[in-house]
Amino acid sequence: MAVAQLLSWPAKDPAVTEMQTKIWRDRIASAAKVVEQAIDRGEATRNTDPRFIIELLVAPIHWRVLVLNEQLEPDLPAKLAQAVMDGVQRPR
């Protein structure tokens, strides 16, 4: 219940919503640079959408923590990264 209340809080205060949106957009843009570098190095195809890749990596973590209230396995980030890279790597 506390998480649901916390997540609904920004909707009640436009200033908080604006601040939260800016913070998340900035964080996504920063993380997307890593994906852009992978594209530049030829490790990911040119049609890879950096923002979408970041969303693919972050969403399962948020889902497990915020919705399912589960602990994360230590190897989950590596598993997610490998699954995403398997989908965007250029064929060799």
C-alpha positions as CSV (number, residue, x, y, z in Angstrom):
1,M,0.0,0.0,0.0
2,A,2.8,2.4,0.8
3,V,4.3,2.0,-2.6
4,A,1.0,2.6,-4.3
5,Q,0.5,5.8,-2.3
6,L,4.1,6.9,-3.1
7,L,3.6,6.3,-6.8
8,S,0.3,8.2,-6.8
9,W,1.7,11.2,-5.0
10,P,3.1,13.0,-8.0
11,A,-0.3,13.0,-9.7
12,K,-1.6,15.1,-6.9
13,D,1.0,17.8,-7.2
14,P,1.9,19.2,-10.6
15,A,5.2,20.5,-9.4
16,V,6.2,17.1,-8.2
17,T,5.1,15.5,-11.4
18,E,7.2,18.0,-13.4
19,M,10.3,17.4,-11.2
20,Q,9.9,13.6,-11.4
21,T,9.5,13.6,-15.1
22,K,12.6,15.8,-15.6
23,I,14.6,13.5,-13.3
24,W,13.6,10.4,-15.1
25,R,14.1,11.9,-18.6
26,D,17.6,13.0,-17.6
27,R,18.5,9.6,-16.2
28,I,17.2,7.8,-19.3
29,A,19.1,10.2,-21.6
30,S,22.3,9.6,-19.6
31,A,21.9,5.8,-19.7
32,A,21.0,5.9,-23.4
33,K,24.4,7.2,-24.1
34,V,25.9,3.8,-23.3
35,V,23.5,2.2,-25.8
36,E,24.5,4.9,-28.4
37,Q,28.2,4.0,-27.8
38,A,27.4,0.4,-28.4
39,I,25.7,1.3,-31.7
40,D,28.7,3.4,-32.7
41,R,31.1,0.5,-32.0
42,G,29.0,-1.8,-34.1
43,E,27.9,-3.9,-31.1
44,A,24.2,-3.1,-31.8
45,T,22.4,-2.5,-35.0
46,R,21.9,1.0,-36.3
47,N,18.1,0.8,-35.9
48,T,18.4,0.2,-32.1
49,D,16.3,2.6,-30.1
50,P,18.5,3.6,-27.0
51,R,15.5,4.8,-24.9
52,F,13.6,1.6,-25.6
53,I,16.6,-0.5,-24.6
54,I,16.9,1.3,-21.3
55,E,13.1,0.7,-20.7
56,L,13.6,-3.0,-21.4
57,L,16.4,-3.1,-18.8
58,V,14.6,-1.1,-16.1
59,A,11.0,-2.3,-16.4
60,P,11.5,-5.9,-15.1
61,I,13.4,-4.6,-12.1
62,H,10.7,-2.1,-11.2
63,W,8.0,-4.7,-11.8
64,R,9.6,-7.2,-9.4
65,V,10.3,-4.6,-6.7
66,L,7.3,-2.3,-6.9
67,V,4.5,-4.6,-8.1
68,L,5.5,-8.1,-7.0
69,N,7.4,-6.9,-3.9
70,E,10.2,-9.5,-4.6
71,Q,13.8,-9.4,-3.9
72,L,16.1,-9.3,-6.9
73,E,18.4,-12.1,-7.7
74,P,22.0,-10.9,-7.8
75,D,22.4,-12.1,-11.4
76,L,19.3,-10.4,-12.7
77,P,21.0,-7.3,-14.2
78,A,23.5,-9.5,-16.1
79,K,20.6,-11.7,-17.3
80,L,18.6,-8.7,-18.5
81,A,21.7,-7.1,-20.2
82,Q,22.5,-10.4,-22.0
83,A,18.9,-10.9,-23.1
84,V,18.7,-7.3,-24.5
85,M,22.1,-7.6,-26.2
86,D,21.1,-10.9,-27.8
87,G,18.2,-9.0,-29.4
88,V,20.2,-6.0,-30.7
89,Q,23.6,-7.5,-31.6
90,R,24.6,-7.5,-35.2
91,P,24.9,-10.9,-36.8
92,R,28.5,-12.1,-37.1
